[in-house]
């Protein structure tokens, strides 16, 4: 009977382990950047496709033409590039996306941090400002698609002070958050994160209780640090 020798993996020297750890970090970081770049390019491609089709449909000025062109384009694009991603439903989503977000600068900024799946979540919203609000917050807070869906379902937009402001001021606050990461006080005051931190729940019309609670939290936090 032949004895099989078990191969024993030699223990790596400490310096080799450090080298492998560094190489893994380099590779993982590169993969993350590639995935991020690919996601950005995909989202931008979808926006450009939707915007180009919208221009064609608008120029034709016939509703029936709009319905026909989507089906026709879906068949032709699938024949060229495969069925995945170019179904008629997907093309309609691209058109919705471009229609909701006509500003290419906003789209470009958000696409660096959000996936196409994030975009799909807001397409059913009727108010363009709501859509911009949710995507801007999702990008700023690095929400997952699931978290974004939960925020929409919980009517986060309606529960923030920013929803009561004129549209132009809302756009200004959202632009400042996107460009400068400057969070508007109206977003902070009724933010679920903020209320959960202070222990407050639900809707509050009176600021006094919230302000008093906030002061207590800050005082208690500072006292704990001094101990």
ROPAKOL-54122 format. One record per residue: x, y, z of N, C-alpha, C in turn; residue number from 1. Coordinates in Angstrom, 2 decimals. Layout:
<sites>
SITE:n.px:n.py:n.pz:ca.px:ca.py:ca.pz:c.px:c.py:c.pz:i
SITE:X:Y:Z:X:Y:Z:X:Y:Z:NUM
...
</sites>
This chain:
<sites>
SITE:n.px:n.py:n.pz:ca.px:ca.py:ca.pz:c.px:c.py:c.pz:i
SITE:0.85:-1.19:0.00:0.00:0.00:0.00:0.89:1.24:0.00:1
SITE:0.58:2.12:-0.94:1.42:3.31:-1.07:1.00:4.37:-0.07:2
SITE:1.96:4.86:0.67:1.67:5.93:1.63:1.66:7.26:0.90:3
SITE:0.55:7.99:1.10:0.45:9.31:0.49:0.96:10.35:1.46:4
SITE:1.84:11.14:0.98:2.38:12.20:1.81:1.45:13.41:1.76:5
SITE:1.09:13.90:2.92:0.24:15.08:3.00:1.11:16.32:2.84:6
SITE:0.70:17.12:1.88:1.45:18.35:1.66:1.07:19.38:2.72:7
SITE:2.05:19.95:3.31:1.84:20.96:4.35:2.21:22.32:3.80:8
SITE:1.23:23.24:3.86:1.50:24.59:3.37:2.42:25.30:4.33:9
SITE:3.55:25.74:3.84:4.50:26.41:4.74:3.95:27.73:5.26:10
SITE:4.28:28.03:6.49:3.86:29.29:7.08:4.62:30.44:6.43:11
SITE:3.87:31.47:6.06:4.51:32.61:5.42:5.20:33.48:6.46:12
SITE:6.36:33.98:6.12:7.04:34.93:7.01:6.17:36.17:7.21:13
SITE:6.36:36.86:8.31:5.54:38.03:8.64:5.60:39.08:7.54:14
SITE:6.80:39.31:6.99:6.92:40.33:5.97:6.16:39.96:4.70:15
SITE:6.06:38.65:4.42:5.29:38.19:3.25:3.81:38.40:3.48:16
SITE:3.34:38.15:4.71:1.94:38.37:5.02:1.58:39.84:4.83:17
SITE:2.46:40.70:5.26:2.22:42.13:5.08:2.17:42.49:3.61:18
SITE:3.03:41.86:2.82:3.05:42.13:1.38:1.74:41.68:0.73:19
SITE:1.29:40.48:1.09:0.03:39.96:0.54:-1.14:40.87:0.93:20
SITE:-1.14:41.33:2.17:-2.19:42.22:2.63:-2.21:43.51:1.81:21
SITE:-1.02:44.04:1.52:-0.93:45.25:0.71:-1.42:45.01:-0.71:22
SITE:-1.04:43.86:-1.26:-1.46:43.54:-2.63:-2.97:43.36:-2.71:23
SITE:-3.54:42.74:-1.70:-5.00:42.57:-1.67:-5.69:43.93:-1.64:24
SITE:-5.15:44.84:-0.86:-5.74:46.18:-0.78:-5.68:46.90:-2.13:25
SITE:-4.55:46.74:-2.82:-4.39:47.36:-4.14:-5.42:46.78:-5.12:26
SITE:-5.53:45.46:-5.12:-6.44:44.78:-6.05:-7.88:45.11:-5.74:27
SITE:-8.26:45.06:-4.46:-9.64:45.33:-4.07:-10.03:46.77:-4.38:28
SITE:-9.10:47.70:-4.15:-9.36:49.10:-4.45:-9.55:49.32:-5.95:29
SITE:-8.71:48.65:-6.73:-8.82:48.77:-8.19:-10.15:48.20:-8.68:30
SITE:-10.54:47.06:-8.13:-11.83:46.46:-8.51:-12.99:47.39:-8.18:31
SITE:-12.92:48.01:-7.00:-13.98:48.94:-6.59:-14.08:50.13:-7.53:32
SITE:-12.90:50.64:-7.95:-12.89:51.78:-8.87:-13.43:51.39:-10.24:33
SITE:-13.07:50.21:-10.69:-13.57:49.72:-11.98:-15.09:49.57:-11.94:34
SITE:-15.59:48.99:-10.85:-17.04:48.80:-10.70:-17.76:50.14:-10.65:35
SITE:-17.15:51.09:-9.93:-17.75:52.43:-9.82:-17.77:53.13:-11.17:36
SITE:-16.67:53.02:-11.92:-16.59:53.65:-13.23:-17.59:53.02:-14.20:37
SITE:-17.67:51.69:-14.16:-18.61:50.98:-15.04:-20.04:51.37:-14.73:38
SITE:-20.35:51.49:-13.43:-21.70:51.87:-13.02:-22.03:53.28:-13.49:39
SITE:-21.06:54.18:-13.35:-21.26:55.56:-13.80:-21.53:55.61:-15.31:40
SITE:-20.71:54.91:-16.06:-20.86:54.93:-17.52:-22.19:54.32:-17.94:41
SITE:-22.62:53.26:-17.24:-23.89:52.62:-17.57:-25.06:53.57:-17.33:42
SITE:-25.05:54.22:-16.17:-26.14:55.14:-15.85:-26.17:56.32:-16.81:43
SITE:-25.00:56.85:-17.14:-24.95:57.96:-18.08:-25.40:57.53:-19.47:44
SITE:-25.05:56.32:-19.87:-25.50:55.80:-21.16:-27.02:55.73:-21.20:45
SITE:-27.62:55.23:-20.14:-29.08:55.13:-20.08:-29.72:56.51:-20.17:46
SITE:-29.13:57.50:-19.50:-29.69:58.85:-19.55:-29.61:59.41:-20.98:47
SITE:-28.46:59.23:-21.61:-28.30:59.76:-22.97:-29.25:59.06:-23.95:48
SITE:-29.44:57.76:-23.77:-30.39:57.04:-24.64:-31.79:57.61:-24.46:49
SITE:-32.20:57.75:-23.19:-33.53:58.27:-22.91:-33.72:59.68:-23.42:50
SITE:-32.70:60.53:-23.24:-32.79:61.92:-23.68:-32.89:62.01:-25.20:51
SITE:-32.14:61.16:-25.90:-32.16:61.18:-27.37:-33.51:60.72:-27.90:52
SITE:-34.08:59.69:-27.31:-35.39:59.20:-27.74:-36.46:60.24:-27.44:53
SITE:-36.37:60.85:-26.29:-37.35:61.88:-25.92:-37.35:63.03:-26.92:54
SITE:-36.18:63.42:-27.37:-36.08:64.51:-28.35:-36.76:64.10:-29.66:55
SITE:-36.59:62.85:-30.05:-37.18:62.36:-31.29:-38.70:62.30:-31.18:56
SITE:-39.18:61.81:-30.03:-40.62:61.71:-29.82:-41.25:63.10:-29.76:57
SITE:-40.59:64.03:-29.07:-41.11:65.39:-28.95:-41.17:66.07:-30.32:58
SITE:-40.16:65.83:-31.14:-40.12:66.44:-32.47:-41.25:65.91:-33.35:59
SITE:-41.61:64.63:-33.15:-42.65:64.02:-33.98:-44.04:64.49:-33.56:60
SITE:-44.21:64.73:-32.23:-45.46:65.27:-31.70:-46.66:64.35:-31.93:61
SITE:-46.45:63.07:-31.90:-47.57:62.13:-32.00:-47.42:61.07:-30.91:62
SITE:-48.44:60.94:-30.06:-48.39:59.99:-28.95:-48.25:58.56:-29.47:63
SITE:-48.94:58.24:-30.54:-48.88:56.89:-31.08:-47.48:56.55:-31.58:64
SITE:-46.80:57.56:-32.12:-45.43:57.35:-32.59:-44.53:56.98:-31.43:65
SITE:-44.73:57.62:-30.27:-43.93:57.33:-29.09:-44.04:55.88:-28.67:66
SITE:-45.25:55.34:-28.72:-45.47:53.93:-28.35:-44.78:52.99:-29.35:67
SITE:-44.92:53.33:-30.62:-44.37:52.46:-31.67:-42.85:52.48:-31.67:68
SITE:-42.28:53.65:-31.46:-40.82:53.77:-31.57:-40.12:52.98:-30.48:69
SITE:-40.70:52.92:-29.28:-40.08:52.18:-28.19:-39.99:50.69:-28.53:70
SITE:-41.08:50.14:-29.02:-41.08:48.72:-29.39:-40.11:48.44:-30.53:71
SITE:-40.08:49.34:-31.50:-39.18:49.17:-32.64:-37.72:49.24:-32.21:72
SITE:-37.41:50.22:-31.39:-36.03:50.38:-30.92:-35.61:49.20:-30.05:73
SITE:-36.52:48.71:-29.23:-36.21:47.56:-28.37:-35.80:46.36:-29.22:74
SITE:-36.54:46.08:-30.28:-36.21:44.94:-31.15:-34.87:45.14:-31.84:75
SITE:-34.62:46.34:-32.33:-33.38:46.59:-33.06:-32.16:46.57:-32.13:76
SITE:-32.29:47.16:-30.95:-31.16:47.19:-30.02:-30.88:45.79:-29.46:77
SITE:-31.91:45.01:-29.24:-31.72:43.64:-28.76:-31.04:42.79:-29.82:78
SITE:-31.35:43.04:-31.07:-30.70:42.30:-32.15:-29.22:42.64:-32.23:79
SITE:-28.88:43.87:-31.88:-27.49:44.31:-31.95:-26.69:43.97:-30.70:80
SITE:-27.32:44.12:-29.53:-26.58:44.04:-28.26:-27.09:42.99:-27.28:81
SITE:-28.05:42.18:-27.70:-28.58:41.17:-26.80:-29.82:41.68:-26.07:82
SITE:-30.55:40.77:-25.47:-31.84:41.13:-24.88:-31.72:41.86:-23.55:83
SITE:-30.66:41.57:-22.81:-30.54:42.13:-21.46:-30.31:43.65:-21.49:84
SITE:-31.20:44.37:-20.80:-31.02:45.80:-20.65:-31.69:46.65:-21.71:85
SITE:-32.17:46.04:-22.79:-32.77:46.83:-23.86:-34.21:46.39:-24.17:86
SITE:-34.89:45.87:-23.16:-36.30:45.55:-23.32:-37.09:46.86:-23.43:87
SITE:-38.29:46.78:-23.96:-39.12:47.97:-24.11:-39.34:48.66:-22.76:88
SITE:-39.55:47.87:-21.72:-39.75:48.44:-20.39:-38.51:49.21:-19.93:89
SITE:-37.34:48.65:-20.19:-36.10:49.31:-19.79:-35.91:50.63:-20.54:90
SITE:-36.24:50.63:-21.82:-36.11:51.85:-22.61:-37.06:52.93:-22.10:91
SITE:-38.26:52.53:-21.72:-39.21:53.51:-21.15:-38.66:54.10:-19.85:92
SITE:-37.98:53.27:-19.07:-37.36:53.78:-17.84:-36.27:54.80:-18.15:93
SITE:-35.49:54.53:-19.19:-34.45:55.48:-19.59:-35.08:56.81:-19.99:94
SITE:-36.19:56.74:-20.69:-36.89:57.96:-21.11:-37.45:58.71:-19.90:95
SITE:-37.99:57.98:-18.94:-38.48:58.59:-17.70:-37.36:59.28:-16.95:96
SITE:-36.24:58.59:-16.86:-35.07:59.13:-16.15:-34.63:60.45:-16.76:97
SITE:-34.49:60.48:-18.06:-34.06:61.70:-18.74:-35.09:62.81:-18.62:98
SITE:-36.36:62.43:-18.58:-37.42:63.42:-18.46:-37.46:64.02:-17.06:99
SITE:-37.25:63.19:-16.03:-37.27:63.65:-14.65:-36.03:64.49:-14.32:100
SITE:-34.92:64.15:-14.94:-33.65:64.83:-14.65:-33.05:65.38:-15.95:101
SITE:-33.58:66.50:-16.43:-33.06:67.08:-17.68:-31.69:67.73:-17.54:102
SITE:-31.29:68.01:-16.29:-30.00:68.68:-16.04:-28.88:67.65:-16.02:103
SITE:-28.04:67.68:-17.03:-26.95:66.70:-17.16:-25.96:66.81:-16.01:104
SITE:-25.74:68.01:-15.49:-24.79:68.19:-14.39:-25.25:67.43:-13.14:105
SITE:-26.53:67.53:-12.84:-27.08:66.81:-11.68:-26.94:65.31:-11.88:106
SITE:-27.29:64.86:-13.06:-27.21:63.43:-13.38:-25.78:62.92:-13.24:107
SITE:-24.84:63.67:-13.77:-23.44:63.27:-13.72:-22.94:63.18:-12.28:108
SITE:-23.32:64.14:-11.45:-22.89:64.15:-10.05:-23.47:62.95:-9.30:109
SITE:-24.76:62.72:-9.45:-25.41:61.63:-8.73:-24.94:60.25:-9.22:110
SITE:-24.62:60.16:-10.49:-24.24:58.86:-11.07:-22.89:58.35:-10.57:111
SITE:-22.10:59.24:-9.98:-20.81:58.80:-9.43:-20.99:58.01:-8.14:112
SITE:-22.16:58.14:-7.51:-22.37:57.50:-6.21:-23.56:56.55:-6.17:113
SITE:-24.40:56.60:-7.19:-25.61:55.78:-7.19:-25.63:54.82:-8.38:114
SITE:-26.35:53.74:-8.20:-26.48:52.74:-9.26:-27.78:52.95:-10.03:115
SITE:-27.90:52.26:-11.14:-29.13:52.32:-11.93:-30.31:51.80:-11.11:116
SITE:-30.06:50.87:-10.20:-31.12:50.35:-9.34:-31.67:51.45:-8.42:117
SITE:-30.80:52.36:-7.97:-31.27:53.51:-7.19:-32.21:54.36:-8.04:118
SITE:-31.82:54.59:-9.28:-32.62:55.44:-10.18:-34.02:54.85:-10.37:119
SITE:-34.08:53.55:-10.56:-35.36:52.89:-10.81:-36.33:53.11:-9.64:120
SITE:-35.79:53.16:-8.43:-36.65:53.31:-7.25:-37.45:54.60:-7.23:121
SITE:-36.94:55.66:-7.87:-37.63:56.95:-7.79:-38.47:57.26:-9.03:122
SITE:-38.46:56.38:-10.01:-39.17:56.66:-11.26:-40.68:56.73:-11.09:123
SITE:-41.21:56.08:-10.07:-42.66:56.08:-9.85:-43.14:57.35:-9.14:124
SITE:-42.21:58.16:-8.64:-42.59:59.39:-7.95:-43.03:60.43:-8.96:125
SITE:-44.14:61.11:-8.64:-44.69:62.08:-9.59:-44.03:63.45:-9.50:126
SITE:-43.51:63.79:-8.33:-42.92:65.11:-8.11:-41.41:65.06:-8.41:127
SITE:-40.95:65.82:-9.41:-39.52:65.82:-9.74:-38.64:66.22:-8.56:128
SITE:-39.11:67.15:-7.71:-38.33:67.57:-6.57:-38.17:66.44:-5.55:129
SITE:-39.22:65.65:-5.40:-39.12:64.48:-4.53:-38.03:63.55:-5.03:130
SITE:-38.05:63.30:-6.31:-37.05:62.42:-6.91:-35.64:62.95:-6.68:131
SITE:-35.46:64.24:-6.91:-34.15:64.85:-6.71:-33.73:64.79:-5.24:132
SITE:-34.68:65.02:-4.35:-34.42:64.96:-2.91:-33.90:63.58:-2.50:133
SITE:-34.62:62.54:-2.90:-34.26:61.19:-2.48:-32.91:60.75:-3.06:134
SITE:-32.66:61.07:-4.32:-31.39:60.66:-4.91:-30.23:61.46:-4.33:135
SITE:-30.46:62.74:-4.04:-29.40:63.56:-3.45:-29.05:63.06:-2.06:136
SITE:-30.08:62.76:-1.25:-29.82:62.22:0.09:-29.18:60.84:0.02:137
SITE:-29.64:60.02:-0.93:-29.07:58.68:-1.08:-27.60:58.73:-1.42:138
SITE:-27.23:59.68:-2.29:-25.82:59.83:-2.66:-25.00:60.37:-1.50:139
SITE:-25.55:61.35:-0.79:-24.83:61.96:0.32:-24.63:61.00:1.49:140
SITE:-25.68:60.21:1.79:-25.63:59.31:2.94:-25.19:57.90:2.56:141
SITE:-24.93:57.67:1.28:-24.51:56.35:0.80:-25.54:55.27:1.13:142
SITE:-26.81:55.59:0.84:-27.88:54.63:1.11:-27.80:53.45:0.15:143
SITE:-28.12:52.29:0.63:-28.31:51.13:-0.24:-29.65:51.30:-0.95:144
SITE:-29.89:50.47:-1.95:-31.18:50.52:-2.66:-32.32:50.21:-1.69:145
SITE:-32.09:49.26:-0.81:-33.11:48.89:0.17:-33.42:50.05:1.11:146
SITE:-32.39:50.74:1.56:-32.60:51.89:2.45:-33.36:53.00:1.73:147
SITE:-32.99:53.25:0.48:-33.70:54.26:-0.30:-35.18:53.92:-0.41:148
SITE:-35.48:52.66:-0.69:-36.88:52.23:-0.80:-37.62:52.45:0.51:149
SITE:-36.96:52.16:1.62:-37.58:52.34:2.93:-37.85:53.81:3.22:150
SITE:-36.92:54.68:2.82:-37.11:56.12:3.04:-38.29:56.65:2.23:151
SITE:-38.42:56.16:1.01:-39.54:56.57:0.17:-40.85:56.08:0.77:152
SITE:-40.88:54.82:1.19:-42.10:54.24:1.77:-42.50:54.95:3.06:153
SITE:-41.52:55.44:3.81:-41.81:56.12:5.07:-42.11:57.61:4.87:154
SITE:-42.14:58.06:3.60:-42.46:59.45:3.26:-41.50:60.43:3.92:155
SITE:-40.22:60.14:3.82:-39.21:61.00:4.43:-39.31:62.44:3.92:156
SITE:-39.49:62.61:2.63:-39.56:63.95:2.05:-40.66:64.78:2.70:157
SITE:-41.84:64.17:2.84:-42.96:64.89:3.42:-42.74:65.22:4.89:158
SITE:-41.87:64.47:5.56:-41.64:64.67:6.99:-40.46:65.60:7.30:159
SITE:-39.91:66.21:6.27:-38.82:67.15:6.51:-39.31:68.58:6.27:160
SITE:-38.69:69.53:6.95:-39.10:70.93:6.82:-38.89:71.45:5.41:161
SITE:-37.97:70.84:4.68:-37.65:71.32:3.33:-38.84:71.19:2.38:162
SITE:-39.75:70.26:2.67:-40.89:70.02:1.79:-41.86:71.20:1.78:163
SITE:-41.80:72.06:2.79:-42.71:73.20:2.89:-42.13:74.46:2.25:164
SITE:-40.91:74.37:1.77:-40.25:75.55:1.21:-40.58:75.71:-0.28:165
SITE:-40.43:76.91:-0.83:-40.63:77.11:-2.27:-39.67:76.23:-3.07:166
SITE:-40.10:75.86:-4.26:-39.32:74.93:-5.08:-37.89:75.41:-5.32:167
SITE:-37.72:76.69:-5.59:-36.39:77.21:-5.89:-35.45:77.08:-4.70:168
SITE:-35.98:77.28:-3.50:-35.15:77.15:-2.30:-34.80:75.68:-2.04:169
SITE:-35.73:74.80:-2.35:-35.45:73.37:-2.21:-34.33:72.97:-3.15:170
SITE:-34.42:73.42:-4.40:-33.37:73.10:-5.38:-32.02:73.66:-4.93:171
SITE:-32.04:74.85:-4.35:-30.81:75.47:-3.87:-30.19:74.64:-2.74:172
SITE:-31.01:74.20:-1.80:-30.51:73.40:-0.68:-29.94:72.07:-1.18:173
SITE:-30.63:71.45:-2.12:-30.17:70.17:-2.65:-28.87:70.34:-3.44:174
SITE:-28.77:71.43:-4.18:-27.54:71.70:-4.95:-26.36:71.90:-4.00:175
SITE:-26.59:72.60:-2.89:-25.51:72.82:-1.92:-25.07:71.51:-1.28:176
SITE:-26.03:70.61:-1.06:-25.68:69.31:-0.49:-24.88:68.49:-1.48:177
SITE:-25.25:68.53:-2.76:-24.53:67.77:-3.78:-23.13:68.32:-4.02:178
SITE:-23.04:69.66:-4.13:-21.78:70.28:-4.55:-20.82:70.52:-3.39:179
SITE:-21.37:70.90:-2.23:-20.50:71.29:-1.11:-20.69:70.41:0.12:180
SITE:-21.58:69.43:0.02:-21.90:68.57:1.16:-22.38:69.40:2.34:181
SITE:-23.08:70.50:2.03:-23.62:71.39:3.07:-25.06:71.00:3.35:182
SITE:-25.31:70.52:4.56:-26.63:70.04:4.93:-27.49:71.18:5.45:183
SITE:-28.62:71.41:4.80:-29.54:72.46:5.20:-30.12:72.17:6.58:184
SITE:-30.29:73.19:7.44:-30.92:72.99:8.75:-32.30:72.36:8.64:185
SITE:-33.02:72.66:7.55:-34.35:72.07:7.38:-34.28:70.57:7.16:186
SITE:-33.19:70.12:6.59:-33.01:68.67:6.44:-32.63:68.04:7.77:187
SITE:-31.88:68.76:8.58:-31.42:68.23:9.87:-32.54:68.19:10.90:188
SITE:-33.35:69.25:10.94:-34.29:69.41:12.04:-35.27:68.25:12.16:189
SITE:-35.85:67.83:11.03:-36.83:66.76:11.11:-36.29:65.44:10.55:190
SITE:-35.00:65.36:10.41:-34.42:64.12:9.91:-34.67:62.98:10.87:191
SITE:-35.10:61.80:10.38:-35.31:60.65:11.26:-34.05:60.28:12.04:192
SITE:-32.87:60.47:11.42:-31.62:60.18:12.14:-31.51:61.09:13.36:193
SITE:-31.83:62.37:13.12:-31.70:63.37:14.19:-32.70:63.09:15.30:194
SITE:-33.95:62.82:14.95:-34.98:62.57:15.95:-34.73:61.27:16.70:195
SITE:-34.21:60.27:15.99:-33.90:59.02:16.66:-32.77:59.22:17.66:196
SITE:-31.79:60.03:17.29:-30.66:60.30:18.18:-31.12:61.00:19.45:197
SITE:-32.08:61.94:19.32:-32.56:62.68:20.47:-33.62:61.93:21.25:198
SITE:-34.12:60.84:20.70:-35.15:60.08:21.38:-36.55:60.52:21.04:199
SITE:-36.68:61.47:20.11:-38.00:61.95:19.70:-38.53:61.09:18.56:200
SITE:-39.82:60.82:18.57:-40.44:60.01:17.54:-41.61:60.76:16.93:201
SITE:-41.93:60.46:15.68:-43.13:61.00:15.05:-43.00:62.44:14.60:202
SITE:-44.14:63.09:14.42:-44.19:64.46:13.92:-44.27:65.44:15.08:203
SITE:-43.57:66.57:14.97:-43.60:67.60:16.00:-43.78:68.96:15.35:204
SITE:-44.85:69.67:15.78:-45.11:70.99:15.26:-44.43:72.06:16.11:205
SITE:-44.22:71.74:17.38:-43.60:72.70:18.28:-42.10:72.43:18.36:206
SITE:-41.30:73.42:18.10:-39.85:73.25:18.13:-39.30:73.23:19.55:207
SITE:-40.08:73.79:20.51:-39.59:73.91:21.87:-39.18:72.59:22.47:208
SITE:-40.04:71.56:22.32:-39.74:70.27:22.91:-38.51:69.66:22.28:209
SITE:-38.42:69.80:20.97:-37.27:69.23:20.27:-35.98:69.95:20.68:210
SITE:-36.05:71.28:20.74:-34.86:72.04:21.09:-34.40:71.72:22.51:211
SITE:-35.39:71.60:23.44:-35.05:71.28:24.82:-34.40:69.91:24.92:212
SITE:-34.97:68.96:24.19:-34.42:67.60:24.19:-33.01:67.59:23.62:213
SITE:-32.80:68.36:22.55:-31.48:68.41:21.91:-30.44:68.98:22.88:214
SITE:-30.82:70.03:23.60:-29.90:70.62:24.56:-29.52:69.61:25.62:215
SITE:-30.52:68.84:26.10:-30.25:67.83:27.12:-29.29:66.77:26.61:216
SITE:-29.47:66.35:25.34:-28.59:65.35:24.76:-27.17:65.86:24.68:217
SITE:-27.02:67.12:24.22:-25.69:67.71:24.08:-25.01:67.85:25.44:218
SITE:-25.77:68.32:26.44:-25.24:68.51:27.78:-24.80:67.18:28.38:219
SITE:-25.67:66.17:28.21:-25.34:64.84:28.75:-24.13:64.25:28.06:220
SITE:-24.03:64.48:26.75:-22.88:63.97:26.00:-21.59:64.62:26.47:221
SITE:-21.64:65.95:26.66:-20.45:66.67:27.12:-20.06:66.25:28.53:222
SITE:-21.07:66.00:29.37:-20.79:65.59:30.76:-20.11:64.24:30.78:223
SITE:-20.56:63.34:29.91:-19.98:62.00:29.84:-18.52:62.06:29.42:224
SITE:-18.23:63.01:28.49:-16.85:63.13:28.00:-15.92:63.67:29.09:225
SITE:-16.49:64.50:29.99:-15.67:65.11:31.03:-15.33:64.15:32.15:226
SITE:-16.11:63.06:32.25:-15.86:62.08:33.33:-14.59:61.30:33.08:227
</sites>
